[in-house]
Amino acid sequence: MKKSLELVKKEDSDKVSPLKSIVLLLEELNDFDESLKIINKVLRINPDEKETIYNKRITLSRLSKYEDALIKILINKL
């Protein structure tokens, strides 16, 4: 069972890594709306991806969605 979980995590990681790179590129281009779409895809694959959760809060702030960013911060502290 443990091996199966490790394989799932590895598979998720393989899917997430290229998407995270795309997020960084989009943010460099100041395309925060598209970045947020990719961030949400990453979080659907792996909802506990801490770096992506952090990036979502930053991206929401850059989109002036401060309330959403604050809610995301509070939810992840619980």
ChimeraX attribute file (.defattr): number of C-alpha atoms within 10 A of each C-alpha:
attribute: neighborCount
match mode: 1-to-1
recipient: residues
	/A:1	6
	/A:2	7
	/A:3	8
	/A:4	9
	/A:5	10
	/A:6	11
	/A:7	12
	/A:8	12
	/A:9	14
	/A:10	12
	/A:11	12
	/A:12	14
	/A:13	15
	/A:14	11
	/A:15	14
	/A:16	21
	/A:17	11
	/A:18	11
	/A:19	16
	/A:20	19
	/A:21	12
	/A:22	15
	/A:23	24
	/A:24	15
	/A:25	13
	/A:26	17
	/A:27	18
	/A:28	11
	/A:29	10
	/A:30	14
	/A:31	15
	/A:32	21
	/A:33	15
	/A:34	14
	/A:35	25
	/A:36	22
	/A:37	12
	/A:38	21
	/A:39	21
	/A:40	16
	/A:41	15
	/A:42	24
	/A:43	16
	/A:44	12
	/A:45	15
	/A:46	16
	/A:47	12
	/A:48	12
	/A:49	14
	/A:50	12
	/A:51	9
	/A:52	21
	/A:53	19
	/A:54	14
	/A:55	18
	/A:56	25
	/A:57	20
	/A:58	17
	/A:59	23
	/A:60	20
	/A:61	16
	/A:62	15
	/A:63	15
	/A:64	11
	/A:65	13
	/A:66	15
	/A:67	11
	/A:68	14
	/A:69	20
	/A:70	13
	/A:71	12
	/A:72	16
	/A:73	15
	/A:74	10
	/A:75	9
	/A:76	11
	/A:77	7
	/A:78	5
